[in-house]
Amino acid sequence: MQTALRKMGNSTGLIVPRTMLSEIGVTTGAAMDLKVEDGKLIATPLRHPREGWAEAAAAVAAAEEDPDEAAWAGFGNDGDDELTW
């Protein structure tokens, strides 16, 4: 697809079709990281690495199990037997 750069106030804008935006999972107004590599302009959506952590923490807090006990449960200990070293 070809598009043209357009003057937008004191800046220059690039019109990106909505179908392309949805293909990379962003909408109008999304924060993007821009960089130039080998003479190409690369736009990458900014992802927030901690996005969704608050909801996950709330789910853990709402669970009746102690999160530490739940983590140790994956090791096969049922908690009734003492471990010997």
Secondary structure as the mmCIF struct_conf table of DSSP 4:
data_model
#
loop_
_struct_conf.conf_type_id
_struct_conf.id
_struct_conf.beg_label_comp_id
_struct_conf.beg_label_asym_id
_struct_conf.beg_label_seq_id
_struct_conf.end_label_comp_id
_struct_conf.end_label_asym_id
_struct_conf.end_label_seq_id
STRN STRN1 LEU A 5 MET A 8
TURN_TY1_P TURN_TY1_P1 GLY A 9 ASN A 10
STRN STRN2 SER A 11 LEU A 14
HELX_RH_AL_P HELX_RH_AL_P1 ARG A 18 GLU A 23
TURN_TY1_P TURN_TY1_P2 ILE A 24 GLY A 25
TURN_TY1_P TURN_TY1_P3 THR A 28 GLY A 29
STRN STRN3 MET A 32 GLU A 37
TURN_TY1_P TURN_TY1_P4 ASP A 38 GLY A 39
STRN STRN4 LYS A 40 PRO A 45
TURN_TY1_P TURN_TY1_P5 PRO A 49 GLY A 52
HELX_RH_AL_P HELX_RH_AL_P2 TRP A 53 ALA A 62
BEND BEND1 ALA A 63 GLU A 65
HELX_RH_AL_P HELX_RH_AL_P3 PRO A 67 ALA A 73
TURN_TY1_P TURN_TY1_P6 GLY A 74 GLY A 76
BEND BEND2 GLY A 79 ASP A 81
HELX_LH_PP_P HELX_LH_PP_P1 GLU A 82 LEU A 83
#
